[in-house]
Amino acid sequence: MIMTLAGLMSGLLGVASGALKMLAMDTCMGMPARVSAMTSNFMIGITAAAGAVVFFANGYIDPRVALFVLMLLAVGAEMLLRGVGVAL
């Protein structure tokens, strides 16, 4: 029920519902704070990716600007792989 309320607030008001999702997972579901934070971040990432696809399909995103984001994503992936010990 709290997740539904969080989704409605996020969709109608444009506010982030991460705090309510964390509250629901911590209090109602008994999840550890670290796990619920990562789950909330994952859900936010999926929602943002879906929104980005819609914006790009409608021509609201300039591909030249998006190129810089893709470059940062590649650098971040390289940093993550080096952090876990995978040599490139």
C-alpha positions in Angstrom: 0.0 0.0 0.0 2.9 2.4 0.8 4.6 1.6 -2.5 1.4 2.5 -4.3 1.1 5.7 -2.4 4.8 6.5 -3.2 4.2 5.8 -6.9 1.1 8.0 -7.0 2.9 10.9 -5.2 5.8 10.6 -7.6 3.7 10.5 -10.7 1.2 13.2 -9.7 3.4 15.7 -7.9 6.8 15.1 -9.5 8.5 14.4 -6.2 10.9 11.7 -5.5 9.3 8.8 -3.7 12.6 7.2 -2.6 12.0 8.2 1.1 8.6 6.5 1.2 9.9 3.4 -0.5 12.8 3.2 2.0 10.3 3.6 4.8 8.1 0.9 3.4 11.0 -1.6 2.9 12.5 -0.8 6.3 9.4 -0.8 8.5 6.9 -3.0 6.8 9.1 -5.5 5.1 11.9 -5.6 7.7 14.7 -5.1 5.2 18.1 -3.8 6.3 18.6 -0.1 5.5 21.5 -0.8 3.1 19.5 -3.3 1.0 16.4 -1.1 0.9 18.5 1.9 -0.2 20.0 -0.1 -3.1 16.6 -1.5 -4.1 15.2 2.1 -4.1 18.1 3.3 -6.3 17.6 0.4 -8.7 13.9 1.2 -9.0 14.7 4.9 -9.6 17.2 3.9 -12.3 14.7 1.8 -14.2 12.1 4.6 -14.1 14.7 7.1 -15.3 15.8 4.9 -18.1 12.3 4.3 -19.3 11.6 8.1 -19.2 14.8 8.7 -21.2 13.8 6.4 -23.9 10.4 8.1 -24.3 12.0 11.6 -24.3 14.6 10.5 -26.9 11.9 8.9 -29.1 9.9 12.1 -29.1 13.0 14.2 -30.0 13.3 16.0 -26.6 17.0 14.9 -26.1 19.9 16.4 -28.1 22.1 13.4 -29.1 25.2 15.6 -28.9 24.6 16.3 -25.2 23.7 12.6 -24.6 27.1 11.6 -26.0 28.8 13.2 -22.9 26.6 11.1 -20.6 27.5 8.0 -22.5 31.2 8.9 -22.2 30.7 9.3 -18.4 29.0 6.0 -18.3 31.9 4.3 -20.0 34.4 5.9 -17.6 32.2 4.9 -14.6 32.1 1.3 -15.9 35.8 1.3 -16.3 36.3 2.6 -12.7 33.9 -0.1 -11.4 35.7 -2.9 -13.2 39.1 -1.6 -11.8 37.6 -1.4 -8.4 36.6 -5.1 -8.4 40.0 -6.1 -9.8 39.3 -6.7 -13.5 42.2 -5.4 -15.5 41.4 -3.9 -18.9 
